[in-house]
Amino acid sequence: MSDDRLIVALDVPNALQGLELAQTIGDAVSFYKIGLGMLTGGGLALANELKQDHGKRIFLDMKLFDIGATVEAAVRGLAQFDLDFLTVHGDPHVVRAAKEGAAGKDLKILGVTILTSLDRSDLDASLIKPGDVQDLVQERAAKAFEAGADGVIASPQEAALIRALPEAAGRLIVTPGVRPTGAALGDQKRVATPSSAIADGADHIVVGRPVWQAEDPRAAAQAIVDELAAL
């Protein structure tokens, strides 16, 4: 039985491999993430097929960032596909434009705080203002909520801090950087286990490589679902 708190990232090269993976996993997973890496490999077509033909929920992870008018137009175009979640960068002007583009649709706009692959040294190299990473994530989350975001993307390590924000009431927290116990970290630097991320306030966790690189992806996904069910 699936649990839509688990979102499996279909971080494979193209739609054919993505569909094959989803069929292998079967009813163990009801929610999938399709990201920028598959955009030129038929990602939008796969999103539509999984949603319309297989009844799956879809998180389109595009992390849009541009001037307001362009973001609004892009989101309006994407919203026609009747998908569930879409990411944009959490800057207030981007969030406001995305909400305008999604007006009248059920598409949830999620603001990215700080990517889970980044730490303070990465932020320094990008000329991001000084401060503790968790403090900056909390601040960016609050500003995204104030701009109208339906939720935010943050690492599991910041989930509890964000959930404590007054602005977070009724909003979603989605956490990538989730790794089952014993799984390799890959390029993620701010991670947690599935159960701890949910316990700290996340509504959904995103897991990619520990599932699709597993010898038995269905079993790997089911193990995470079972872990969440035991909370």
Phi, psi and omega in degrees: 000137184275167179218115188285004169291336176268123173247121179265127180278120178272069183272058178247165192294330187210171185295325180297315178292324179296316179295318178300318179295315180298322178291325177295318181288327175064221185277007176289338183227135180246357187223127181234148174253132175240123188250184184299328183297337180258004186302316180275359179253023177091023184300318180293322178295319178295317179303314181294319181294315180296323181287307188280321186263337184241359175070023180273153170275148187229131175250111179266112188259084183259341180048053184296142175207122179187188174294159187305313184299322180289317178299315180301315180295318180296316181292322178300320178293319181289329184295340181292344182276000176059043178269180190257308182236147173220134178264142169226163174294147190282008177298134187307319182293329178288316180298314181300317179295319179297319178297323176298317181294331182267003183305132179085357179246165180273000182299125179271130179264122181248127180269130177282130178274273174229130184306141183290349177273358185254146172234188187299323180295324177293320179294322177299317181294335179264009178063029175282142188304151180300159177139160177295140183302316181297322178295319180294320178298315180298319180294316179294324178297315180300317180293324178294318178297316180299328180279354176111006181301140176284343180185181179224160173253127179207162179289158178302333182292342179253000185301314182295321179297318180290318181299333181282348180292137175303325182292344185277353181301124179076005180256162182268145169237120181242128188240111165281188180070028179260130182227121174303153181307127178092351180282150177293146181283334183062227181265011180273141183244337181238094192235169174199170177279162180304311184294322180290325178297314179294318180298331181274001173120358178290142175272326180221146173244146179247124180232130181244272187304321179300341175264302189285342175269356181290153176299325178232090184301323180297315180295322179296316178294318181296326178297322178291317177301317179296321178297318179293322180295334182278353181297000000 
